[in-house]
């Protein structure tokens, strides 16, 4: 098994894995999101493959630059195909993310996990992670913002800010 940078060609399997994680997404949605993130500084998109070249999982890490804290690498998403969990794929993805975080001069890796994901909690604890806080996730729906346009809107924001031409 080995990791590599995610490629646009992985959109189909990444969409399938997003759905397994509980975040249904189409291949087109993943392709749009991938394009919006490609080349954006401080984001890392990885896939892990088995010895046959099949994608078994993915990881998205990000280093947000915040006023209130030093840089911490945040694992935004991590999923391994449910039929291959426990086979070392997630461990390899996390190890690669930690190496990347050190390159980015981070002293910590952080992630959020639903209280219902007990198997994931055991995995993270086995990787040396500790529960730091328990919090609530507050969200507010924005009027006139169609769910299917989330990526387009985000991409437009990136363009407007001048971060990246997509």
N, C-alpha and C positions, 0 to 999 in steps of 0.2 A: 504494500500500500504506500501511497505517497500523496502529497498535497501539491497543488499548483494554483496559480491565480485563476479566478473564475473568468470564463470567456462568454461572449454572447451566445455561443452555440450551446451553452449549458442551460439556457432559459427554460426549456421544457422540463428537465429533471428538477431544476430548482423550484419551479412552480409546483410540481408534484410534492416535493418535500415541504414547501411552505404550507400546503394544504394539510399534510400530516401534522405539522406543528400547530395547526388551528387557525392559520391565516390564509384562507383560500385566495389563490391568485392564478390568473391565466398566464400562458407563456408570453403573450404580448405585453401584459402588465410588467412582468419580470424583465422583459427586454427593454422596455422604456425606463424602468428604474435602474437597470444595469447601465444603460447609456448615460443616464443623469449622474451616476456615481463614478463612471470611468474617468480616471485622471484627476478626480477631486482629491486634493491633498488631505491626508490624515484619515483616509478610509482604506480598509483592506478587505478584499473579497476573495475568499479561498474556497476551493472544493477539495475533497479527499476522494481518491480513486482506489478501487481494489486492484489486485495484480492484473486483472483482465482489462483495466482501463475504464471500468464502469464507475460513474459518480455515485458515491455512497452517502455524501453529506456536504454541507456547506457551512461557512462561518462568515459573518460580517462584523468587523471590528472598526471602531472609530475613536479618534482622540479629539473630543470637543475642547476647544480653548475657552476656559471660563475665567472670569474675574475672581471668583471666590475660592478657587482651589488650584493647586498645581495640576499638571496634565495627568490624567488617568485614562487608560485605554478602556473603552466600554465595549463589551461584546453585545452587539445589537441583535444578533440572531445566530443560533447554532442549532443545527438539526442533522441527525443521522437517520438514514432509512430505518424504519422501525424493525425490519427483519434482520438488520445487521448491528443493532445496538449491542454494546458489550464486547465488540470485536476490536476495539482500539482505535476506531476511526475518529471518535470525538476527542479522545485523548491526544491524538496527533494534531487535530485542528487547534485545540487549546494550546498545545506546546508551541506550535507555529505562531499563534497569536501572541503568546507571551514573548517570544523572540522578537517579533515585530514591534511590540510595545516597548521593549528595551531599546530598540533602535530609535524609537521616537522619544526617548528619554523619559518614559513613564516609570513611576515607582510602584504602580498598582494596576491590576486589571479588575474591572468591575462588571457586574452583569445583574440583570433582573430576571427573576423566574417566578411564575405563578405559584401561589401556595398549593395548588392542586398537583403540581408536577413533582411528586415525591421521588420518583426514580431519578429525575434530573438533579434534584437536590443532593442525593447520595453521590451522584457522579461528580458534581462540583465540589462537594466536601472531600471526595477522594482525590481531587486535583489540588487540594490545599486551600480552597476558598472557604470563607467563614461568613455566616450571616451577620451583616452589620446593622441593618435596620429593617423595620417593617413599616410600610407606608401605604397610602392610598393612591390610586391612579385617577387623577381628575382630568376630565376631558370636556370640551365644549364643541358641539357641532356648529359649523359656520354656515349661516343661511346662504342659499344660492350656490353652494359648492357641491356639485354632483360627485358622488363617490368615485365614479369612473374617471373623473378628471383630476384626481389627486396627483398623479405623476406629472401630468401636463402643467398643473398649477405650480408644483414644486420646481419643475424645470424652468418655467417662466420666471420664478423668483430667483433662481440661480443666474439666469441671463440678466435679469434686472440688476442684481447686485454686482454683476461683472465677474463672478467667480469662475465661470466656465461657459464656453459656447457649446451648446448641444445641438 
